[in-house]
Amino acid sequence: MRDEANAEFYNSDSTTYDNTRWVSKAGVYTANVQQRIVEELTAKWQDSEILEVGPGTARFTIPMARKKNRMTLVDISSGMLNIAQSNLAKEGLAACVSEAVQGSVYELPLADSRFDYATCLNVLSHLEDTAAALKELSRVVKPGGKLLINYPNLESFYWPAARRINARSEAFGQKVFSVWERPGNVLKRLDAAGLLMLTRRGHAHVPRALERFHLLPIIRGLDLISRRGLLSRLAPVHFCLCQKTGY
């Protein structure tokens, strides 16, 4: 499977995304933890120009828009982009969106060094060429500006499942291109893109394929011990706050 099929998958997924992924106990837990991590790492992002690539249904967009940020949204899926704008409008935040553009992270239709901050969350795991994506994200961020990304960690507690996903290039039970990354490779790609990792937070999410096994108490424990420190190296998901170098 190739990442060029992602747009079709997410167009189909857009109308049921929130109602299927974040309603179970495990889904609610995963969503809440992700929100807290993003809130912590973007706490100082206020009254600024922010690019969000892959906003999905605006789960992370809404909290940032509430801080008087001016949001530019880019998503390969027109369906997701429509849902995101609808959800922002329901919250009275439609005016916070400067632009909403259907497009690819590989070719952002945006000027160099335009944004104070950028996010690309739950996206890199569905890209074949993360190096090219990171370079393009870096291009549109101002020198000294920040970029928040996340990616699934191949060298984690979940490595048996991660290896199988990589062998198939497909998520379990979903027809979408997926890949898990080695942290060392991600660091090399960040460096090549002119990005310095400032902070990393680990997160043990509950995969949708495992929700039926009622493993939340176990995964909650893994999540708590893998947020920071040495054990964050083994977390299934890494959230990384990066800074563009070259003042």
Secondary structure per residue as TSV (DSSP state, phi and psi in degrees):
chain	resnum	aa	ss	phi	psi
A	1	M	-	360.0	142.9
A	2	R	-	-113.4	154.6
A	3	D	G	-70.8	-11.0
A	4	E	G	-66.2	-15.4
A	5	A	G	-87.6	-2.6
A	6	N	H	-61.1	-39.6
A	7	A	H	-58.6	-45.6
A	8	E	H	-62.8	-42.4
A	9	F	H	-61.1	-48.3
A	10	Y	H	-75.4	-26.4
A	11	N	H	-61.7	-43.0
A	12	S	H	-69.3	-36.5
A	13	D	H	-78.6	-19.2
A	14	S	T	-60.8	-37.6
A	15	T	T	-77.1	-17.0
A	16	T	T	-118.3	-1.3
A	17	Y	H	-53.0	-56.3
A	18	D	H	-68.1	-36.2
A	19	N	H	-77.4	-13.2
A	20	T	H	-111.2	-26.7
A	21	R	H	-95.1	-25.8
A	22	W	S	-124.3	26.7
A	23	V	S	-107.9	-26.2
A	24	S	S	-74.7	167.6
A	25	K	H	-59.1	-42.6
A	26	A	H	-66.2	-41.6
A	27	G	H	-65.0	-41.8
A	28	V	H	-62.2	-43.0
A	29	Y	H	-61.3	-49.4
A	30	T	H	-59.5	-46.0
A	31	A	H	-61.9	-44.0
A	32	N	H	-65.9	-41.1
A	33	V	H	-65.0	-44.3
A	34	Q	H	-59.9	-41.3
A	35	Q	H	-61.5	-42.4
A	36	R	H	-66.0	-40.8
A	37	I	H	-63.9	-46.7
A	38	V	H	-64.1	-40.8
A	39	E	H	-61.0	-42.5
A	40	E	H	-62.9	-46.7
A	41	L	H	-76.7	-15.2
A	42	T	T	-116.9	21.0
A	43	A	T	-57.8	-32.2
A	44	K	T	-92.2	3.5
A	45	W	-	-83.2	96.3
A	46	Q	-	-138.6	143.7
A	47	D	S	49.0	50.1
A	48	S	S	-135.1	168.9
A	49	E	E	-89.7	118.3
A	50	I	E	-124.9	133.3
A	51	L	E	-101.0	131.5
A	52	E	E	-121.1	113.7
A	53	V	E	-97.5	120.7
A	54	G	-	80.1	53.2
A	55	P	-	-68.3	-15.3
A	56	G	T	59.3	-125.9
A	57	T	T	-97.3	16.9
A	58	A	T	78.2	25.7
A	59	R	T	-58.2	-41.4
A	60	F	T	-94.4	-20.6
A	61	T	H	-66.5	-45.1
A	62	I	H	-57.9	-49.0
A	63	P	H	-61.7	-36.9
A	64	M	H	-71.8	-35.7
A	65	A	H	-65.4	-32.3
A	66	R	T	-66.5	-17.2
A	67	K	T	-94.9	24.7
A	68	K	T	64.7	26.1
A	69	N	-	-81.9	151.7
A	70	R	E	-100.7	111.8
A	71	M	E	-97.6	133.2
A	72	T	E	-112.7	124.5
A	73	L	E	-109.7	131.7
A	74	V	E	-129.8	125.9
A	75	D	E	-142.9	141.6
A	76	I	S	-71.1	-19.0
A	77	S	-	-102.1	118.7
A	78	S	H	-65.7	-32.8
A	79	G	H	-63.6	-47.7
A	80	M	H	-62.9	-39.7
A	81	L	H	-62.9	-40.7
A	82	N	H	-65.3	-42.6
A	83	I	H	-64.6	-41.6
A	84	A	H	-59.6	-46.5
A	85	Q	H	-66.6	-36.6
A	86	S	H	-64.4	-43.3
A	87	N	H	-66.8	-36.2
A	88	L	H	-65.9	-41.0
A	89	A	H	-63.3	-38.9
A	90	K	H	-62.6	-27.8
A	91	E	T	-91.0	3.6
A	92	G	T	72.9	27.3
A	93	L	-	-117.3	15.4
A	94	A	G	-58.7	-35.7
A	95	A	G	-69.7	-13.4
A	96	C	G	-78.6	-10.0
A	97	V	E	-92.2	113.2
A	98	S	E	-74.8	-42.9
A	99	E	E	-147.8	148.9
A	100	A	E	-131.8	111.4
A	101	V	E	-123.4	129.7
A	102	Q	E	-81.8	120.2
A	103	G	-	-173.6	176.6
A	104	S	-	-103.1	144.0
A	105	V	T	-63.8	-21.5
A	106	Y	T	-74.1	-23.7
A	107	E	S	-141.2	74.7
A	108	L	-	-71.9	125.3
A	109	P	-	-81.6	56.6
A	110	L	S	-138.8	152.5
A	111	A	-	-72.3	155.1
A	112	D	T	-60.8	144.8
A	113	S	T	50.0	41.5
A	114	R	-	-87.6	-32.9
A	115	F	E	-107.4	144.8
A	116	D	E	-71.1	-39.3
A	117	Y	E	-142.7	158.5
A	118	A	E	-148.3	151.7
A	119	T	E	-129.5	148.7
A	120	C	E	-146.3	88.5
A	121	L	-	-111.7	133.9
A	122	N	S	58.8	33.8
A	123	V	-	-118.7	-47.3
A	124	L	G	-58.0	-28.3
A	125	S	G	-68.0	-10.8
A	126	H	G	-113.0	18.9
A	127	L	-	-116.3	139.4
A	128	E	S	-78.2	-30.4
A	129	D	-	-122.7	77.2
A	130	T	H	-68.0	-27.9
A	131	A	H	-61.7	-45.8
A	132	A	H	-65.6	-38.0
A	133	A	H	-64.8	-43.5
A	134	L	H	-65.6	-37.9
A	135	K	H	-63.9	-39.3
A	136	E	H	-70.6	-39.2
A	137	L	H	-63.1	-42.9
A	138	S	H	-62.2	-37.3
A	139	R	H	-57.5	-38.9
A	140	V	H	-91.2	-3.4
A	141	V	E	-94.9	142.4
A	142	K	E	-65.5	149.1
A	143	P	E	-55.4	131.4
A	144	G	E	87.1	-9.5
A	145	G	E	-74.9	167.7
A	146	K	E	-111.8	148.0
A	147	L	E	-130.1	129.6
A	148	L	E	-109.9	123.4
A	149	I	E	-128.1	167.0
A	150	N	E	-143.5	161.1
A	151	Y	E	-157.4	153.9
A	152	P	E	-81.9	134.0
A	153	N	B	-91.7	115.0
A	154	L	T	-64.1	-31.8
A	155	E	T	-95.2	51.1
A	156	S	S	-119.5	-176.5
A	157	F	T	-54.6	-27.2
A	158	Y	T	-96.5	20.8
A	159	W	H	-58.2	-34.1
A	160	P	H	-61.7	-44.0
A	161	A	H	-67.9	-38.4
A	162	A	H	-62.6	-41.2
A	163	R	H	-63.6	-37.6
A	164	R	H	-67.7	-41.4
A	165	I	H	-60.2	-44.9
A	166	N	H	-64.1	-35.6
A	167	A	H	-66.6	-32.6
A	168	R	H	-94.4	-17.6
A	169	S	T	56.2	36.0
A	170	E	S	-153.1	138.5
A	171	A	-	-67.8	153.9
A	172	F	T	-63.9	124.6
A	173	G	T	71.1	9.5
A	174	Q	S	-137.5	135.2
A	175	K	-	-86.2	66.7
A	176	V	S	-139.2	137.3
A	177	F	-	-59.5	134.0
A	178	S	-	-144.7	146.0
A	179	V	-	-149.8	140.9
A	180	W	-	-103.8	142.0
A	181	E	B	-110.1	150.3
A	182	R	-	-82.1	130.7
A	183	P	H	-54.3	-38.2
A	184	G	H	-61.0	-38.7
A	185	N	H	-67.7	-38.4
A	186	V	H	-63.2	-42.9
A	187	L	H	-60.8	-41.1
A	188	K	H	-63.3	-40.3
A	189	R	H	-70.6	-36.3
A	190	L	H	-62.4	-45.2
A	191	D	H	-61.5	-42.5
A	192	A	H	-64.6	-25.9
A	193	A	T	-89.8	2.5
A	194	G	T	76.4	33.8
A	195	L	E	-122.3	134.1
A	196	L	E	-108.8	125.6
A	197	M	E	-76.2	123.8
A	198	L	E	-94.7	-42.9
A	199	T	E	-145.2	142.4
A	200	R	E	-128.7	136.5
A	201	R	E	-122.0	133.5
A	202	G	E	-92.1	154.1
A	203	H	E	-151.4	128.2
A	204	A	-	-100.9	100.1
A	205	H	-	-82.5	169.2
A	206	V	-	-104.2	106.3
A	207	P	-	-59.7	141.5
A	208	R	G	-56.7	-36.6
A	209	A	G	-66.1	-17.7
A	210	L	G	-104.3	-2.0
A	211	E	G	-58.8	-34.6
A	212	R	G	-70.9	-12.4
A	213	F	G	-90.8	0.6
A	214	H	-	55.5	50.8
A	215	L	-	-96.3	8.7
A	216	L	H	-54.4	-45.4
A	217	P	H	-58.0	-39.8
A	218	I	H	-68.5	-47.3
A	219	I	H	-67.8	-33.8
A	220	R	H	-59.4	-41.2
A	221	G	H	-64.6	-44.6
A	222	L	H	-60.5	-40.0
A	223	D	H	-62.3	-45.1
A	224	L	H	-65.0	-36.1
A	225	I	H	-86.0	-9.3
A	226	S	T	-108.6	9.4
A	227	R	S	-67.1	-46.4
A	228	R	S	-134.8	174.6
A	229	G	S	75.0	-163.2
A	230	L	G	-61.5	-36.9
A	231	L	G	-72.6	-13.8
A	232	S	G	-63.8	-22.7
A	233	R	G	-60.7	-26.9
A	234	L	G	-100.2	4.0
A	235	A	-	-66.8	140.7
A	236	P	S	-64.9	-25.1
A	237	V	E	-129.4	134.8
A	238	H	E	-112.6	125.7
A	239	F	E	-99.1	124.9
A	240	C	E	-124.7	122.6
A	241	L	E	-94.3	121.7
A	242	C	E	-121.2	158.7
A	243	Q	E	-126.0	137.2
A	244	K	E	-76.5	127.4
A	245	T	-	-86.0	178.0
A	246	G	-	85.5	56.5
A	247	Y	-	-60.9	360.0
